[in-house]
Amino acid sequence: MERHLKQILGQHIIADFYGVIEDKISYVEDLKNIFEKIVKEANLRKVSSSYHQFNPKGATGIILLEESHISFHTQPEYNYIALDIYTCSSEEATEKAFDLALQFLKPQSQDIKKLYRGESQKISKYLINEKF
Amino acid sequence: MERHLKQILGQHIIADFYGVIEDKISYVEDLKNIFEKIVKEANLRKVSSSYHQFNPKGATGIILLEESHISFHTQPEYNYIALDIYTCSSEEATEKAFDLALQFLKPQSQDIKKLYRGESQKISKYLINEKF
């Protein structure tokens, strides 16, 4: 059976948000609300999630998806949040999740990198048992 | 009080491993063992972890750390695993965790990117309330 392998397996948006209002990223419950909304609105499928409150302020969390994961780590004293959105879903869904994060968190500035993960040419080259 | 801010807040190693033996990355229990060992041996501090088995083969998992996170997503049919090691610990601990992953998983080839997250210059520039 012939297999079809996409050019790449996943898209990974890696973002550093600067100048985010401290109160917005201090407490895990607020961030949980934001990120659970993002997952729903971008039509991603949650497998599980895990969140953690640092004392007194700052939070970290990860949502494991059927399509990979979303993670965040905040340092409210620096108005900073590190965000990763990594999916093997459509590029549109990945972008939508990212756009929602921007809307909710409203950074004054952001560094964004987009990586493509799992290249089909490399997979083919190093496939141990030839399958396609 | 004056604060000291490191040049960067975290290191993020982003790796795609190709040509990994299928059996090694098919079952979540095996991967759980590997990654829990990595966390211990690299002296990282686990907050929580979440793993998921895909049917029939393939797994995904994330370990939330005090220092950020480690995540993996496997596609055993392609001998492929996507790995992220992101910490605000020392660069040595991050590298150690990565070296252990290489030793355990033994890919035939790997693409590795290392990103520095949270630059102090940008944090200072967009700090909402001047603090340091």
HADDOCK unambig.tbl for C-alpha pairs under 7 A between the chains (distance, minus, plus):
assign (segid A and resid 16 and name CA) (segid B and resid 117 and name CA) 6.70 0.50 0.50
assign (segid A and resid 16 and name CA) (segid B and resid 118 and name CA) 6.24 0.50 0.50
assign (segid A and resid 18 and name CA) (segid B and resid 123 and name CA) 6.04 0.50 0.50
assign (segid A and resid 18 and name CA) (segid B and resid 126 and name CA) 5.95 0.50 0.50
assign (segid A and resid 19 and name CA) (segid B and resid 126 and name CA) 4.62 0.50 0.50
assign (segid A and resid 19 and name CA) (segid B and resid 127 and name CA) 5.46 0.50 0.50
assign (segid A and resid 19 and name CA) (segid B and resid 128 and name CA) 5.96 0.50 0.50
assign (segid A and resid 68 and name CA) (segid B and resid 73 and name CA) 6.60 0.50 0.50
assign (segid A and resid 73 and name CA) (segid B and resid 68 and name CA) 6.60 0.50 0.50
assign (segid A and resid 78 and name CA) (segid B and resid 123 and name CA) 6.20 0.50 0.50
assign (segid A and resid 78 and name CA) (segid B and resid 127 and name CA) 6.15 0.50 0.50
assign (segid A and resid 79 and name CA) (segid B and resid 127 and name CA) 6.08 0.50 0.50
assign (segid A and resid 79 and name CA) (segid B and resid 128 and name CA) 6.93 0.50 0.50
assign (segid A and resid 108 and name CA) (segid B and resid 126 and name CA) 6.75 0.50 0.50
assign (segid A and resid 117 and name CA) (segid B and resid 16 and name CA) 6.69 0.50 0.50
assign (segid A and resid 118 and name CA) (segid B and resid 16 and name CA) 6.24 0.50 0.50
assign (segid A and resid 123 and name CA) (segid B and resid 18 and name CA) 6.04 0.50 0.50
assign (segid A and resid 123 and name CA) (segid B and resid 78 and name CA) 6.19 0.50 0.50
assign (segid A and resid 126 and name CA) (segid B and resid 18 and name CA) 5.97 0.50 0.50
assign (segid A and resid 126 and name CA) (segid B and resid 19 and name CA) 4.60 0.50 0.50
assign (segid A and resid 126 and name CA) (segid B and resid 108 and name CA) 6.74 0.50 0.50
assign (segid A and resid 127 and name CA) (segid B and resid 19 and name CA) 5.49 0.50 0.50
assign (segid A and resid 127 and name CA) (segid B and resid 78 and name CA) 6.16 0.50 0.50
assign (segid A and resid 127 and name CA) (segid B and resid 79 and name CA) 6.10 0.50 0.50
assign (segid A and resid 128 and name CA) (segid B and resid 19 and name CA) 5.96 0.50 0.50
assign (segid A and resid 128 and name CA) (segid B and resid 79 and name CA) 6.93 0.50 0.50
